[in-house]
Amino acid sequence: MKRGVLKNPTFAFETWGTLNSDRSNCILIFTGLSPSAHAASSNIDPSAGWWEDMVGPNKPIDTRRYFVICMNSLGSCFGSTGPSSIDPDTGKLYRLTFPVLTVEDIADTAISVLEHYAVQHLHTVVGASMGGMTALAFAINHPGKVSRLVSISSAARSLPYSIALRSLQREIIRKDPLWDNGRYLLADHGPVTGMRLARKLGMISYRSSEEWSERFGRERALGFTDEDSPFGIDFEVESYLETHANKFIGSFDANCYLYLSRAMDLFDAADHGGSLSSCFASLSLESALVIGVSTDMLFPISQQQELADALAQHVDEVIFKPLPSMQGHDSFLVDMDRFRPAIAEYF
Amino acid sequence: MKRGVLKNPTFAFETWGTLNSDRSNCILIFTGLSPSAHAASSNIDPSAGWWEDMVGPNKPIDTRRYFVICMNSLGSCFGSTGPSSIDPDTGKLYRLTFPVLTVEDIADTAISVLEHYAVQHLHTVVGASMGGMTALAFAINHPGKVSRLVSISSAARSLPYSIALRSLQREIIRKDPLWDNGRYLLADHGPVTGMRLARKLGMISYRSSEEWSERFGRERALGFTDEDSPFGIDFEVESYLETHANKFIGSFDANCYLYLSRAMDLFDAADHGGSLSSCFASLSLESALVIGVSTDMLFPISQQQELADALAQHVDEVIFKPLPSMQGHDSFLVDMDRFRPAIAEYF
């Protein structure tokens, strides 16, 4: 792998609420693979954010009490520098000349934002999915800067099953002839077929069998069936995947997706200390909340238990909260009736 | 969907053992999606079969006691008529002119084979995965012809999660430009990239997260890593998928795969009677054995329980045997230490 240095990278972020006088009320949010920094609506951007029910006045992450920062991940395509940004040295897009990206790199981007606001110490760092890995990497690499950690549907390392799923998604994209080794025209959205198929695989791994049995059963899709094709869309679940995958097209850059997906595979907190337990020895957290979902196949509940157990060896208060949500890995975005109270109680 | 009629189809099968004088010792085996009729070695073909440890002299399906028939599925490419066979009406390959295929069609092919051997009544019909669906369809549609059913890692219907996985596999194949709407040259193996990617997805759904965590952990692949590519094979699990997917190429026809995969989606035993329970009302089984595996994500253990419960309403002796195998759906092919005694005990 080629490590490298980015010249003058841009770090996009949004904020809500007001920093208090002793700068002690700052909550930092890292995101999953695909969201932007727009976690919630604001005066500047009143459109609904990806975690609208969680962040805002009187919401579980209460912007009347806290000054909240949400980072757009380095390597993404929503403002922060990534493979679809221009390399100042060449005047051309980075594409595959973008250096190998790690979750730790994403975590470090928050440092300059905290410096900008003269925040010495975070109240809490929060992350779900890849964002949970990033929050953990931040707490490990900057132990004096944070008192509390909230890890949601995340893990201390990627296991081979999730690596296999993501590796296959990446290969599906790379095998689309329109990917062209990363040289596609951005305006054409590049490997749209590969992205659509990879998105479908993502949706399969983000949800759960139980949810879909309840939701779709064996219902047939109306208005889709093609009498002339033996392989057209027939079942409701197939039309659901098709509709949602088509929405994703054009909204995310393929090369950015590849880099962020790979960064998750590469993450192993134990790389910072030989074992999960020893890598947490330097943490100076007061408390941690670890939430997971029993139907999550990408970040299985056993990984949340493993993370909570390892944290508990070095952190006084570790709350492990397994939730019985039906919606698999995506539950933190949709099962708000369970996630809102779980987060609100912690804060 | 276009139903149709095949003119003079061929049904490939193999047999082992000897039919007894009253023709009461015949066991019929239906296969999963990809195997041939060569379940075990024989004098005619001494190569190892796909269920070599299960079928043979002194094996759980004991060919000293039983006359065993294994059918190659209609629609497959190992002897039975399928999309890669020649349509006698046109002299050309069927390809996508092959009519829509159902599990019930596959089940019915056994009738003429039984007539050939003058077997009026089967001792047992056995099937695993798609073969379990086929065995169930046979027992439902030909209730007077069979006394016992063994269903292994199968189900009475396809659920949306497994439909989604198979639908995506089919779309990956169909989106390969070399598929060419099914018109590829057989000698060139057609959509090899699509088939390789679909096979990888298959392997992910056939095994389990637990198995791969134990087996691969985060081991790196030696001899694969490409320093020049940020997305090459890096982890052991990726090289495992690559090696096994490459082996599959050329061994199975893409159009046959599409038809058989779709047949599984279409299967719902309840289509034969309004509900699972009522469709079993006409069964005349003495007993049934339902085996499933707790780590199976494609045919989850809850579906085995559902099948066993519905059968128990109309069959005197139903044995439900959940096994704690680690290898997911594929366990019946690899976890022989658990499956051999389970099958042997029944016979």
Interface residues (C-beta under 8 A of the other chain):
Chain A: M1 K2 L96 F98 V100 R157 S158 L159 P160 Y161 S162 I163 A164 L165 S167 L168 R170 E171 I172 R174 K175 P177 T193 L197 K200 L201 I204 S208 S209 W212 S213 R215 F216 G217 R218 E227 P230 F231 I233 D234 F235 E236 V237 E238 L241 L258 Y259 R262 D265 L266 D268 M297 P300
Chain B: M1 K2 L96 F98 V100 R157 S158 L159 P160 Y161 S162 I163 A164 L165 S167 L168 R170 E171 I172 R174 K175 P177 T193 L197 K200 L201 I204 S208 S209 W212 S213 R215 F216 G217 R218 E227 P230 F231 I233 D234 F235 E236 V237 E238 L241 L258 Y259 R262 D265 L266 D268 M297 P300
